[in-house]
Amino acid sequence: MAISSSSSSWSDMPNGLLEQILSRLNNSLDVFRCCNVCTCWRSVATRFYWDQIHFPLLLILHRDEEMGSLCDILTGETQEIFLPKTKDRLICNSTNGWLLTIGHSSPYKVNLWNPISRTEVLLPLASKFPKFNCQRIKQIEGFVKRCITSSLSPLDPNCIVLVIYGLDLERKLAFCRPGDEEWKSLQDLQEVSFDDIMFFKGQFYATDIKGKIYSCDLGPNPKTVIALEPPFHLYPKEKYIVESLSGDFLMINRKWEWIIDDDDGGGGREEIVASFDVYKVDLGTKELKKIETLGNEALFLGYNGCISVSSSKTGNNMRPKGAELPRSNCIYYIHDSFEGLSDVWCGFKRASMYDLESSRIKRLRTSESWTSQFHWFMPAGHQM
């Protein structure tokens, strides 16, 4: 007997059955591939990925190409991804599964674009940033250092978008709501240059290049308050702030130095290596305490900030049955020999892992590149 097309439609599969199938796949990229089957599968698969796997993939972007790659850095497996918006735009950052894009030329349109759902949210023009003065395309590429939102989806009518923008040591804060015509700046911090931002327990926070932490009130009269001033010197280390899975406020300092690499058969290639210090921030007592372990958590650091994930098959990390897990107490980071320069395409890129206990570095199974961008990308479950 013939089966009707309606009864055999993939979109008719019950969500519960599809979730059981997803939980039995061999790797995270297989779950991501299910997003492309149909709209119903995309909704279930992205939400499953966010809620049950919660593991960032490495997004590799190639200059002036519409095809990028997603890589599971634990297995080295890659999956091509179609990125049509890169043809006439630059991808500057990512947040919660959305990519921040800026147009190649004036008036430099800014959008948050979801590469899975193809949904697009218009933000104010880059030319509307206070004191915008980018004369060359390579300055635009590194113009927005960080981007975060107060909601998982910028489609939320109450969503606020906060960015760090500017060049070199003049990185400032600006914010908007989708639909605004202009970016609003925090005028009381014009002499401060920032490293990172975070939305933590309903409040925006920022850290500057010296390690000061600020709470940011983005109401009708935007202002900042120094929430913590470090008791010791933290400059010029690169700083990140992130909420741990247990709800702690963490600050990570990245240090770097040039060494001679002996792994290349004696070629003596000089390269940069990183080491990290992790601190727990107590906003109540205004104390900064160095910690030696992340417990059953791992951190992912990159140009788009820091993400904390579980390293065990508990909580919100239920990676597919045969999948590897990130190693606990380790920091997975994007190695960039020119991090901090305006041209984000410039410099040698590679993903590595730093063991916080042993201070040892392991190179990961990913491609190396001088001409690509690397971003951590987390397919989000709140797409529509």
Short mmCIF file of the C-alpha atoms (twelve columns), coordinates in Angstrom:
data_MODEL
# 
_entry.id   MODEL 
# 
loop_
_atom_site.group_PDB 
_atom_site.id 
_atom_site.type_symbol 
_atom_site.label_atom_id 
_atom_site.label_alt_id 
_atom_site.label_comp_id 
_atom_site.label_asym_id 
_atom_site.label_seq_id 
_atom_site.Cartn_x 
_atom_site.Cartn_y 
_atom_site.Cartn_z 
_atom_site.pdbx_PDB_model_num 
ATOM 1   C CA . MET A 1   0.000  0.000  0.000  1 
ATOM 2   C CA . ALA A 2   1.288  3.418  -0.922 1 
ATOM 3   C CA . ILE A 3   2.195  5.823  1.867  1 
ATOM 4   C CA . SER A 4   0.786  9.314  1.451  1 
ATOM 5   C CA . SER A 5   3.266  12.155 1.163  1 
ATOM 6   C CA . SER A 6   1.731  13.897 4.178  1 
ATOM 7   C CA . SER A 7   2.179  10.906 6.479  1 
ATOM 8   C CA . SER A 8   5.790  10.395 5.362  1 
ATOM 9   C CA . SER A 9   6.842  14.034 5.769  1 
ATOM 10  C CA . TRP A 10  9.939  14.535 7.912  1 
ATOM 11  C CA . SER A 11  8.297  17.598 9.450  1 
ATOM 12  C CA . ASP A 12  5.527  15.403 10.913 1 
ATOM 13  C CA . MET A 13  7.907  13.522 13.209 1 
ATOM 14  C CA . PRO A 14  6.941  14.096 16.884 1 
ATOM 15  C CA . ASN A 15  9.376  16.381 18.694 1 
ATOM 16  C CA . GLY A 16  9.973  13.856 21.457 1 
ATOM 17  C CA . LEU A 17  10.982 11.156 18.968 1 
ATOM 18  C CA . LEU A 18  13.298 13.564 17.156 1 
ATOM 19  C CA . GLU A 19  14.976 14.499 20.449 1 
ATOM 20  C CA . GLN A 20  15.583 10.807 21.171 1 
ATOM 21  C CA . ILE A 21  17.195 10.445 17.741 1 
ATOM 22  C CA . LEU A 22  19.366 13.521 18.314 1 
ATOM 23  C CA . SER A 23  20.587 12.164 21.653 1 
ATOM 24  C CA . ARG A 24  21.844 9.007  19.917 1 
ATOM 25  C CA . LEU A 25  23.902 10.666 17.189 1 
ATOM 26  C CA . ASN A 26  27.658 10.202 17.213 1 
ATOM 27  C CA . ASN A 27  28.823 13.803 17.255 1 
ATOM 28  C CA . SER A 28  27.745 17.404 17.650 1 
ATOM 29  C CA . LEU A 29  28.045 18.222 13.957 1 
ATOM 30  C CA . ASP A 30  25.439 15.551 13.146 1 
ATOM 31  C CA . VAL A 31  23.010 17.416 15.404 1 
ATOM 32  C CA . PHE A 32  23.867 20.636 13.585 1 
ATOM 33  C CA . ARG A 33  23.245 18.957 10.200 1 
ATOM 34  C CA . CYS A 34  19.706 18.110 11.305 1 
ATOM 35  C CA . CYS A 35  18.995 21.851 11.393 1 
ATOM 36  C CA . ASN A 36  19.004 21.822 7.588  1 
ATOM 37  C CA . VAL A 37  16.312 19.149 7.101  1 
ATOM 38  C CA . CYS A 38  13.274 21.405 7.507  1 
ATOM 39  C CA . THR A 39  11.957 24.268 9.614  1 
ATOM 40  C CA . CYS A 40  10.507 21.960 12.284 1 
ATOM 41  C CA . TRP A 41  13.737 20.019 12.632 1 
ATOM 42  C CA . ARG A 42  15.731 23.244 12.775 1 
ATOM 43  C CA . SER A 43  13.671 24.484 15.702 1 
ATOM 44  C CA . VAL A 44  14.022 21.222 17.655 1 
ATOM 45  C CA . ALA A 45  17.695 20.618 16.780 1 
ATOM 46  C CA . THR A 46  18.907 24.115 17.653 1 
ATOM 47  C CA . ARG A 47  17.045 24.099 20.949 1 
ATOM 48  C CA . PHE A 48  18.420 20.613 21.710 1 
ATOM 49  C CA . TYR A 49  21.937 21.819 20.890 1 
ATOM 50  C CA . TRP A 50  21.654 24.832 23.182 1 
ATOM 51  C CA . ASP A 51  19.914 23.096 26.090 1 
ATOM 52  C CA . GLN A 52  21.517 19.636 26.021 1 
ATOM 53  C CA . ILE A 53  24.903 19.966 24.298 1 
ATOM 54  C CA . HIS A 54  25.914 23.588 24.846 1 
ATOM 55  C CA . PHE A 55  29.294 23.191 23.199 1 
ATOM 56  C CA . PRO A 56  30.809 25.824 20.877 1 
ATOM 57  C CA . LEU A 57  31.951 24.938 17.388 1 
ATOM 58  C CA . LEU A 58  34.865 26.716 15.731 1 
ATOM 59  C CA . LEU A 59  33.583 28.898 12.894 1 
ATOM 60  C CA . ILE A 60  36.279 29.393 10.247 1 
ATOM 61  C CA . LEU A 61  35.668 32.297 7.862  1 
ATOM 62  C CA . HIS A 62  37.526 32.849 4.609  1 
ATOM 63  C CA . ARG A 63  37.970 36.313 3.153  1 
ATOM 64  C CA . ASP A 64  35.521 37.123 0.321  1 
ATOM 65  C CA . GLU A 65  34.066 33.590 0.275  1 
ATOM 66  C CA . GLU A 66  30.441 32.600 0.884  1 
ATOM 67  C CA . MET A 67  31.351 29.180 2.296  1 
ATOM 68  C CA . GLY A 68  32.740 28.866 5.792  1 
ATOM 69  C CA . SER A 69  33.479 25.838 7.962  1 
ATOM 70  C CA . LEU A 70  32.275 24.646 11.351 1 
ATOM 71  C CA . CYS A 71  34.738 22.465 13.230 1 
ATOM 72  C CA . ASP A 72  34.296 20.261 16.291 1 
ATOM 73  C CA . ILE A 73  37.688 20.944 17.851 1 
ATOM 74  C CA . LEU A 74  37.584 17.743 19.920 1 
ATOM 75  C CA . THR A 75  37.374 15.480 16.865 1 
ATOM 76  C CA . GLY A 76  38.722 17.707 14.100 1 
ATOM 77  C CA . GLU A 77  35.635 16.997 11.965 1 
ATOM 78  C CA . THR A 78  34.375 19.896 9.859  1 
ATOM 79  C CA . GLN A 79  31.137 20.815 8.124  1 
ATOM 80  C CA . GLU A 80  30.774 23.470 5.436  1 
ATOM 81  C CA . ILE A 81  28.256 26.233 6.106  1 
ATOM 82  C CA . PHE A 82  26.772 28.611 3.546  1 
ATOM 83  C CA . LEU A 83  27.239 32.249 4.573  1 
ATOM 84  C CA . PRO A 84  25.740 34.386 1.800  1 
ATOM 85  C CA . LYS A 85  25.844 37.530 3.933  1 
ATOM 86  C CA . THR A 86  29.655 37.507 3.844  1 
ATOM 87  C CA . LYS A 87  29.717 38.461 0.168  1 
ATOM 88  C CA . ASP A 88  29.271 42.163 0.829  1 
ATOM 89  C CA . ARG A 89  29.720 42.253 4.599  1 
ATOM 90  C CA . LEU A 90  32.329 41.543 7.226  1 
ATOM 91  C CA . ILE A 91  31.606 39.176 10.116 1 
ATOM 92  C CA . CYS A 92  33.059 40.927 13.136 1 
ATOM 93  C CA . ASN A 93  31.724 38.951 16.083 1 
ATOM 94  C CA . SER A 94  29.207 36.386 17.315 1 
ATOM 95  C CA . THR A 95  26.868 36.131 20.287 1 
ATOM 96  C CA . ASN A 96  24.366 33.391 21.173 1 
ATOM 97  C CA . GLY A 97  24.357 31.969 17.653 1 
ATOM 98  C CA . TRP A 98  24.022 35.369 15.934 1 
ATOM 99  C CA . LEU A 99  26.762 36.931 13.801 1 
ATOM 100 C CA . LEU A 100 27.425 40.661 13.893 1 
ATOM 101 C CA . THR A 101 28.024 41.865 10.339 1 
ATOM 102 C CA . ILE A 102 29.130 45.246 8.981  1 
ATOM 103 C CA . GLY A 103 28.844 46.360 5.358  1 
ATOM 104 C CA . HIS A 104 32.005 46.716 3.294  1 
ATOM 105 C CA . SER A 105 31.345 50.330 2.385  1 
ATOM 106 C CA . SER A 106 29.570 53.492 3.506  1 
ATOM 107 C CA . PRO A 107 27.126 53.819 5.236  1 
ATOM 108 C CA . TYR A 108 28.428 50.584 6.864  1 
ATOM 109 C CA . LYS A 109 25.164 48.791 7.682  1 
ATOM 110 C CA . VAL A 110 25.251 46.729 10.891 1 
ATOM 111 C CA . ASN A 111 23.132 43.602 11.397 1 
ATOM 112 C CA . LEU A 112 22.801 40.636 13.684 1 
ATOM 113 C CA . TRP A 113 22.340 37.681 11.348 1 
ATOM 114 C CA . ASN A 114 21.469 34.095 12.246 1 
ATOM 115 C CA . PRO A 115 23.194 31.724 9.772  1 
ATOM 116 C CA . ILE A 116 20.858 28.844 10.657 1 
ATOM 117 C CA . SER A 117 17.442 30.501 10.474 1 
ATOM 118 C CA . ARG A 118 18.671 33.221 8.036  1 
ATOM 119 C CA . THR A 119 16.919 35.765 10.281 1 
ATOM 120 C CA . GLU A 120 18.318 39.286 10.258 1 
ATOM 121 C CA . VAL A 121 18.025 42.116 12.798 1 
ATOM 122 C CA . LEU A 122 18.925 45.649 11.755 1 
ATOM 123 C CA . LEU A 123 21.083 47.730 14.114 1 
ATOM 124 C CA . PRO A 124 22.199 51.367 13.772 1 
ATOM 125 C CA . LEU A 125 24.801 52.114 11.100 1 
ATOM 126 C CA . ALA A 126 28.463 51.837 12.052 1 
ATOM 127 C CA . SER A 127 28.834 55.435 10.896 1 
ATOM 128 C CA . LYS A 128 26.489 56.337 13.778 1 
ATOM 129 C CA . PHE A 129 29.049 55.267 16.380 1 
ATOM 130 C CA . PRO A 130 30.338 58.299 18.304 1 
ATOM 131 C CA . LYS A 131 33.533 59.664 16.714 1 
ATOM 132 C CA . PHE A 132 33.410 57.073 13.928 1 
ATOM 133 C CA . ASN A 133 36.489 57.536 11.745 1 
ATOM 134 C CA . CYS A 134 37.317 54.400 9.756  1 
ATOM 135 C CA . GLN A 135 38.996 55.219 6.462  1 
ATOM 136 C CA . ARG A 136 40.141 51.746 5.434  1 
ATOM 137 C CA . ILE A 137 38.330 48.431 5.142  1 
ATOM 138 C CA . LYS A 138 40.790 46.633 7.434  1 
ATOM 139 C CA . GLN A 139 39.845 49.099 10.184 1 
ATOM 140 C CA . ILE A 140 36.182 48.111 9.804  1 
ATOM 141 C CA . GLU A 141 37.096 44.414 10.137 1 
ATOM 142 C CA . GLY A 142 38.371 44.865 13.685 1 
ATOM 143 C CA . PHE A 143 36.159 47.790 14.652 1 
ATOM 144 C CA . VAL A 144 33.734 45.868 16.911 1 
ATOM 145 C CA . LYS A 145 35.723 43.836 19.427 1 
ATOM 146 C CA . ARG A 146 32.827 42.419 21.465 1 
ATOM 147 C CA . CYS A 147 29.054 42.156 21.138 1 
ATOM 148 C CA . ILE A 148 26.607 40.847 23.748 1 
ATOM 149 C CA . THR A 149 22.840 40.977 24.182 1 
ATOM 150 C CA . SER A 150 20.615 41.100 27.241 1 
ATOM 151 C CA . SER A 151 18.370 38.406 25.703 1 
ATOM 152 C CA . LEU A 152 19.219 35.120 24.025 1 
ATOM 153 C CA . SER A 153 17.552 36.459 20.888 1 
ATOM 154 C CA . PRO A 154 17.779 40.034 19.548 1 
ATOM 155 C CA . LEU A 155 14.202 39.526 18.331 1 
ATOM 156 C CA . ASP A 156 13.098 40.043 21.938 1 
ATOM 157 C CA . PRO A 157 11.486 43.526 21.967 1 
ATOM 158 C CA . ASN A 158 13.255 44.312 25.256 1 
ATOM 159 C CA . CYS A 159 16.697 43.258 24.012 1 
ATOM 160 C CA . ILE A 160 19.666 45.602 24.502 1 
ATOM 161 C CA . VAL A 161 22.840 45.186 22.433 1 
ATOM 162 C CA . LEU A 162 26.125 46.299 24.031 1 
ATOM 163 C CA . VAL A 163 29.384 46.443 22.068 1 
ATOM 164 C CA . ILE A 164 33.025 47.373 22.494 1 
ATOM 165 C CA . TYR A 165 34.011 49.419 19.464 1 
ATOM 166 C CA . GLY A 166 37.016 51.389 18.285 1 
ATOM 167 C CA . LEU A 167 40.620 50.727 17.325 1 
ATOM 168 C CA . ASP A 168 43.761 49.708 19.190 1 
ATOM 169 C CA . LEU A 169 43.787 51.226 22.716 1 
ATOM 170 C CA . GLU A 170 40.695 53.373 22.198 1 
ATOM 171 C CA . ARG A 171 38.009 50.730 22.706 1 
ATOM 172 C CA . LYS A 172 34.760 52.292 23.943 1 
ATOM 173 C CA . LEU A 173 31.272 51.135 24.950 1 
ATOM 174 C CA . ALA A 174 28.093 51.795 22.982 1 
ATOM 175 C CA . PHE A 175 24.628 50.265 23.075 1 
ATOM 176 C CA . CYS A 176 21.329 50.246 21.236 1 
ATOM 177 C CA . ARG A 177 18.020 48.496 20.943 1 
ATOM 178 C CA . PRO A 178 17.141 46.877 17.618 1 
ATOM 179 C CA . GLY A 179 15.348 49.518 15.587 1 
ATOM 180 C CA . ASP A 180 17.268 52.467 17.071 1 
ATOM 181 C CA . GLU A 181 18.740 54.998 14.648 1 
ATOM 182 C CA . GLU A 182 21.955 55.704 16.568 1 
ATOM 183 C CA . TRP A 183 24.386 54.074 18.969 1 
ATOM 184 C CA . LYS A 184 24.428 55.567 22.462 1 
ATOM 185 C CA . SER A 185 27.768 55.920 24.220 1 
ATOM 186 C CA . LEU A 186 28.677 55.998 27.898 1 
ATOM 187 C CA . GLN A 187 30.102 59.500 28.033 1 
ATOM 188 C CA . ASP A 188 31.601 59.148 31.521 1 
ATOM 189 C CA . LEU A 189 34.096 56.557 30.248 1 
ATOM 190 C CA . GLN A 190 35.626 58.331 27.267 1 
ATOM 191 C CA . GLU A 191 39.163 58.048 28.692 1 
ATOM 192 C CA . VAL A 192 38.884 54.301 29.337 1 
ATOM 193 C CA . SER A 193 39.710 51.471 26.903 1 
ATOM 194 C CA . PHE A 194 37.859 48.173 27.342 1 
ATOM 195 C CA . ASP A 195 38.748 44.504 26.970 1 
ATOM 196 C CA . ASP A 196 35.488 42.627 27.605 1 
ATOM 197 C CA . ILE A 197 31.788 42.867 28.501 1 
ATOM 198 C CA . MET A 198 29.249 40.493 30.049 1 
ATOM 199 C CA . PHE A 199 25.552 40.306 30.943 1 
ATOM 200 C CA . PHE A 200 25.578 38.852 34.468 1 
ATOM 201 C CA . LYS A 201 22.453 38.240 36.566 1 
ATOM 202 C CA . GLY A 202 20.420 40.954 34.861 1 
ATOM 203 C CA . GLN A 203 23.191 43.570 34.743 1 
ATOM 204 C CA . PHE A 204 25.794 44.585 32.162 1 
ATOM 205 C CA . TYR A 205 29.435 44.604 33.278 1 
ATOM 206 C CA . ALA A 206 32.641 45.673 31.560 1 
ATOM 207 C CA . THR A 207 36.340 45.383 32.311 1 
ATOM 208 C CA . ASP A 208 38.961 47.816 31.078 1 
ATOM 209 C CA . ILE A 209 42.546 47.141 30.028 1 
ATOM 210 C CA . LYS A 210 43.746 47.729 33.610 1 
ATOM 211 C CA . GLY A 211 41.348 45.210 35.131 1 
ATOM 212 C CA . LYS A 212 38.794 47.572 36.645 1 
ATOM 213 C CA . ILE A 213 35.264 46.188 36.546 1 
ATOM 214 C CA . TYR A 214 32.321 48.501 35.882 1 
ATOM 215 C CA . SER A 215 28.590 47.951 36.241 1 
ATOM 216 C CA . CYS A 216 26.677 49.622 33.414 1 
ATOM 217 C CA . ASP A 217 23.246 51.208 33.797 1 
ATOM 218 C CA . LEU A 218 21.826 51.526 30.282 1 
ATOM 219 C CA . GLY A 219 18.605 53.282 31.227 1 
ATOM 220 C CA . PRO A 220 17.417 56.735 30.079 1 
ATOM 221 C CA . ASN A 221 20.498 58.318 31.704 1 
ATOM 222 C CA . PRO A 222 23.318 55.847 30.957 1 
ATOM 223 C CA . LYS A 223 26.072 55.698 33.550 1 
ATOM 224 C CA . THR A 224 28.697 53.396 35.011 1 
ATOM 225 C CA . VAL A 225 29.895 52.609 38.509 1 
ATOM 226 C CA . ILE A 226 33.234 51.018 39.394 1 
ATOM 227 C CA . ALA A 227 32.215 47.642 40.845 1 
ATOM 228 C CA . LEU A 228 35.756 46.466 41.614 1 
ATOM 229 C CA . GLU A 229 39.256 47.895 41.373 1 
ATOM 230 C CA . PRO A 230 41.962 45.186 41.311 1 
ATOM 231 C CA . PRO A 231 44.457 45.343 44.196 1 
ATOM 232 C CA . PHE A 232 47.352 44.454 41.887 1 
ATOM 233 C CA . HIS A 233 48.648 45.293 38.424 1 
ATOM 234 C CA . LEU A 234 46.894 43.435 35.577 1 
ATOM 235 C CA . TYR A 235 47.942 45.492 32.540 1 
ATOM 236 C CA . PRO A 236 48.859 44.701 29.719 1 
ATOM 237 C CA . LYS A 237 47.318 41.234 29.892 1 
ATOM 238 C CA . GLU A 238 44.208 40.532 27.784 1 
ATOM 239 C CA . LYS A 239 41.206 40.214 30.078 1 
ATOM 240 C CA . TYR A 240 37.959 38.251 29.731 1 
ATOM 241 C CA . ILE A 241 34.938 38.071 32.032 1 
ATOM 242 C CA . VAL A 242 32.423 35.232 32.081 1 
ATOM 243 C CA . GLU A 243 29.766 33.645 34.280 1 
ATOM 244 C CA . SER A 244 30.645 30.113 35.338 1 
ATOM 245 C CA . LEU A 245 28.009 27.383 35.217 1 
ATOM 246 C CA . SER A 246 27.800 27.593 39.013 1 
ATOM 247 C CA . GLY A 247 26.966 31.303 38.786 1 
ATOM 248 C CA . ASP A 248 30.339 32.776 39.745 1 
ATOM 249 C CA . PHE A 249 31.779 35.934 38.177 1 
ATOM 250 C CA . LEU A 250 35.162 34.979 36.694 1 
ATOM 251 C CA . MET A 251 37.936 37.139 35.270 1 
ATOM 252 C CA . ILE A 252 40.563 35.493 33.068 1 
ATOM 253 C CA . ASN A 253 43.894 37.149 32.315 1 
ATOM 254 C CA . ARG A 254 45.682 35.977 29.213 1 
ATOM 255 C CA . LYS A 255 49.442 36.463 29.097 1 
ATOM 256 C CA . TRP A 256 51.621 35.783 26.081 1 
ATOM 257 C CA . GLU A 257 55.272 35.505 25.160 1 
ATOM 258 C CA . TRP A 258 57.359 34.680 22.107 1 
ATOM 259 C CA . ILE A 259 59.260 31.374 22.116 1 
ATOM 260 C CA . ILE A 260 61.191 29.224 19.672 1 
ATOM 261 C CA . ASP A 261 59.039 26.262 18.627 1 
ATOM 262 C CA . ASP A 262 60.993 22.989 18.760 1 
ATOM 263 C CA . ASP A 263 58.137 20.950 17.258 1 
ATOM 264 C CA . ASP A 264 58.983 21.886 13.684 1 
ATOM 265 C CA . GLY A 265 62.031 19.634 13.331 1 
ATOM 266 C CA . GLY A 266 64.523 22.204 14.526 1 
ATOM 267 C CA . GLY A 267 63.386 24.924 12.160 1 
ATOM 268 C CA . GLY A 268 63.312 27.332 15.045 1 
ATOM 269 C CA . ARG A 269 60.117 29.130 14.101 1 
ATOM 270 C CA . GLU A 270 59.335 31.856 16.626 1 
ATOM 271 C CA . GLU A 271 55.731 31.921 17.797 1 
ATOM 272 C CA . ILE A 272 53.540 33.297 20.525 1 
ATOM 273 C CA . VAL A 273 52.170 31.109 23.333 1 
ATOM 274 C CA . ALA A 274 49.605 31.897 25.987 1 
ATOM 275 C CA . SER A 275 49.179 31.238 29.675 1 
ATOM 276 C CA . PHE A 276 46.218 32.128 31.846 1 
ATOM 277 C CA . ASP A 277 45.307 33.195 35.374 1 
ATOM 278 C CA . VAL A 278 41.698 32.810 36.551 1 
ATOM 279 C CA . TYR A 279 40.140 34.907 39.309 1 
ATOM 280 C CA . LYS A 280 36.817 34.724 41.113 1 
ATOM 281 C CA . VAL A 281 35.229 38.149 41.529 1 
ATOM 282 C CA . ASP A 282 33.138 38.884 44.627 1 
ATOM 283 C CA . LEU A 283 31.129 41.997 43.816 1 
ATOM 284 C CA . GLY A 284 29.758 42.164 47.367 1 
ATOM 285 C CA . THR A 285 33.098 42.317 49.184 1 
ATOM 286 C CA . LYS A 286 34.887 43.776 46.127 1 
ATOM 287 C CA . GLU A 287 37.540 41.066 46.303 1 
ATOM 288 C CA . LEU A 288 39.481 39.302 43.563 1 
ATOM 289 C CA . LYS A 289 40.658 35.788 44.433 1 
ATOM 290 C CA . LYS A 290 42.866 33.640 42.217 1 
ATOM 291 C CA . ILE A 291 41.530 30.116 41.714 1 
ATOM 292 C CA . GLU A 292 43.516 27.051 40.650 1 
ATOM 293 C CA . THR A 293 40.704 24.931 39.258 1 
ATOM 294 C CA . LEU A 294 37.556 25.300 37.174 1 
ATOM 295 C CA . GLY A 295 36.123 22.059 38.551 1 
ATOM 296 C CA . ASN A 296 34.072 20.178 35.963 1 
ATOM 297 C CA . GLU A 297 34.035 23.134 33.608 1 
ATOM 298 C CA . ALA A 298 36.042 24.304 30.615 1 
ATOM 299 C CA . LEU A 299 36.384 27.760 29.088 1 
ATOM 300 C CA . PHE A 300 36.409 28.757 25.422 1 
ATOM 301 C CA . LEU A 301 38.169 32.053 24.708 1 
ATOM 302 C CA . GLY A 302 38.352 33.945 21.450 1 
ATOM 303 C CA . TYR A 303 37.956 37.262 19.720 1 
ATOM 304 C CA . ASN A 304 34.232 37.177 20.504 1 
ATOM 305 C CA . GLY A 305 34.734 36.703 24.257 1 
ATOM 306 C CA . CYS A 306 34.491 33.735 26.619 1 
ATOM 307 C CA . ILE A 307 32.064 30.822 27.046 1 
ATOM 308 C CA . SER A 308 31.870 28.425 30.009 1 
ATOM 309 C CA . VAL A 309 30.770 24.816 29.366 1 
ATOM 310 C CA . SER A 310 30.405 21.606 31.336 1 
ATOM 311 C CA . SER A 311 33.016 18.877 30.936 1 
ATOM 312 C CA . SER A 312 30.790 16.055 32.197 1 
ATOM 313 C CA . LYS A 313 27.612 14.390 30.921 1 
ATOM 314 C CA . THR A 314 25.499 16.097 33.538 1 
ATOM 315 C CA . GLY A 315 23.512 19.282 33.755 1 
ATOM 316 C CA . ASN A 316 23.145 20.955 30.379 1 
ATOM 317 C CA . ASN A 317 25.898 18.977 28.669 1 
ATOM 318 C CA . MET A 318 24.468 15.792 27.153 1 
ATOM 319 C CA . ARG A 319 26.746 15.476 24.151 1 
ATOM 320 C CA . PRO A 320 25.804 12.718 21.694 1 
ATOM 321 C CA . LYS A 321 26.455 9.163  22.824 1 
ATOM 322 C CA . GLY A 322 29.784 8.657  21.059 1 
ATOM 323 C CA . ALA A 323 31.067 12.223 21.296 1 
ATOM 324 C CA . GLU A 324 34.152 13.353 23.141 1 
ATOM 325 C CA . LEU A 325 33.843 15.768 26.050 1 
ATOM 326 C CA . PRO A 326 35.897 18.904 26.639 1 
ATOM 327 C CA . ARG A 327 38.574 18.322 29.249 1 
ATOM 328 C CA . SER A 328 37.794 19.695 32.697 1 
ATOM 329 C CA . ASN A 329 39.887 22.526 34.145 1 
ATOM 330 C CA . CYS A 330 41.119 23.518 30.685 1 
ATOM 331 C CA . ILE A 331 40.916 26.642 28.549 1 
ATOM 332 C CA . TYR A 332 40.326 26.221 24.812 1 
ATOM 333 C CA . TYR A 333 41.502 29.328 23.034 1 
ATOM 334 C CA . ILE A 334 42.084 30.775 19.616 1 
ATOM 335 C CA . HIS A 335 45.774 31.411 19.162 1 
ATOM 336 C CA . ASP A 336 46.227 34.673 17.266 1 
ATOM 337 C CA . SER A 337 49.737 36.027 16.834 1 
ATOM 338 C CA . PHE A 338 48.350 39.483 16.066 1 
ATOM 339 C CA . GLU A 339 45.452 39.646 18.536 1 
ATOM 340 C CA . GLY A 340 44.588 43.226 19.360 1 
ATOM 341 C CA . LEU A 341 45.544 44.686 15.986 1 
ATOM 342 C CA . SER A 342 42.922 46.405 13.845 1 
ATOM 343 C CA . ASP A 343 43.208 43.944 10.952 1 
ATOM 344 C CA . VAL A 344 41.604 40.735 12.256 1 
ATOM 345 C CA . TRP A 345 42.597 38.869 9.071  1 
ATOM 346 C CA . CYS A 346 46.267 39.481 9.828  1 
ATOM 347 C CA . GLY A 347 48.238 36.983 11.888 1 
ATOM 348 C CA . PHE A 348 48.594 33.249 12.373 1 
ATOM 349 C CA . LYS A 349 45.446 31.490 13.672 1 
ATOM 350 C CA . ARG A 350 45.200 28.166 15.458 1 
ATOM 351 C CA . ALA A 351 43.060 26.620 18.211 1 
ATOM 352 C CA . SER A 352 44.857 25.272 21.282 1 
ATOM 353 C CA . MET A 353 44.073 23.964 24.761 1 
ATOM 354 C CA . TYR A 354 45.688 25.178 27.991 1 
ATOM 355 C CA . ASP A 355 45.611 22.877 31.035 1 
ATOM 356 C CA . LEU A 356 45.185 25.099 34.083 1 
ATOM 357 C CA . GLU A 357 46.679 22.508 36.463 1 
ATOM 358 C CA . SER A 358 49.807 21.546 34.509 1 
ATOM 359 C CA . SER A 359 50.206 24.790 32.502 1 
ATOM 360 C CA . ARG A 360 50.741 22.654 29.409 1 
ATOM 361 C CA . ILE A 361 49.491 23.556 25.933 1 
ATOM 362 C CA . LYS A 362 48.045 21.121 23.412 1 
ATOM 363 C CA . ARG A 363 47.432 21.961 19.770 1 
ATOM 364 C CA . LEU A 364 43.978 20.942 18.593 1 
ATOM 365 C CA . ARG A 365 42.965 19.102 15.436 1 
ATOM 366 C CA . THR A 366 42.009 22.096 13.347 1 
ATOM 367 C CA . SER A 367 43.371 23.766 10.263 1 
ATOM 368 C CA . GLU A 368 45.936 26.531 10.660 1 
ATOM 369 C CA . SER A 369 45.614 29.748 8.726  1 
ATOM 370 C CA . TRP A 370 47.149 33.123 8.045  1 
ATOM 371 C CA . THR A 371 44.165 34.419 6.063  1 
ATOM 372 C CA . SER A 372 41.012 33.290 7.911  1 
ATOM 373 C CA . GLN A 373 38.997 34.427 10.907 1 
ATOM 374 C CA . PHE A 374 38.261 32.050 13.790 1 
ATOM 375 C CA . HIS A 375 35.205 32.535 16.044 1 
ATOM 376 C CA . TRP A 376 33.547 30.307 18.627 1 
ATOM 377 C CA . PHE A 377 29.965 29.720 17.476 1 
ATOM 378 C CA . MET A 378 27.159 28.259 19.580 1 
ATOM 379 C CA . PRO A 379 23.988 27.285 17.652 1 
ATOM 380 C CA . ALA A 380 21.226 28.800 19.784 1 
ATOM 381 C CA . GLY A 381 17.821 27.390 20.605 1 
ATOM 382 C CA . HIS A 382 16.011 30.717 20.643 1 
ATOM 383 C CA . GLN A 383 16.236 31.567 16.966 1 
ATOM 384 C CA . MET A 384 12.805 32.709 15.885 1 
# 
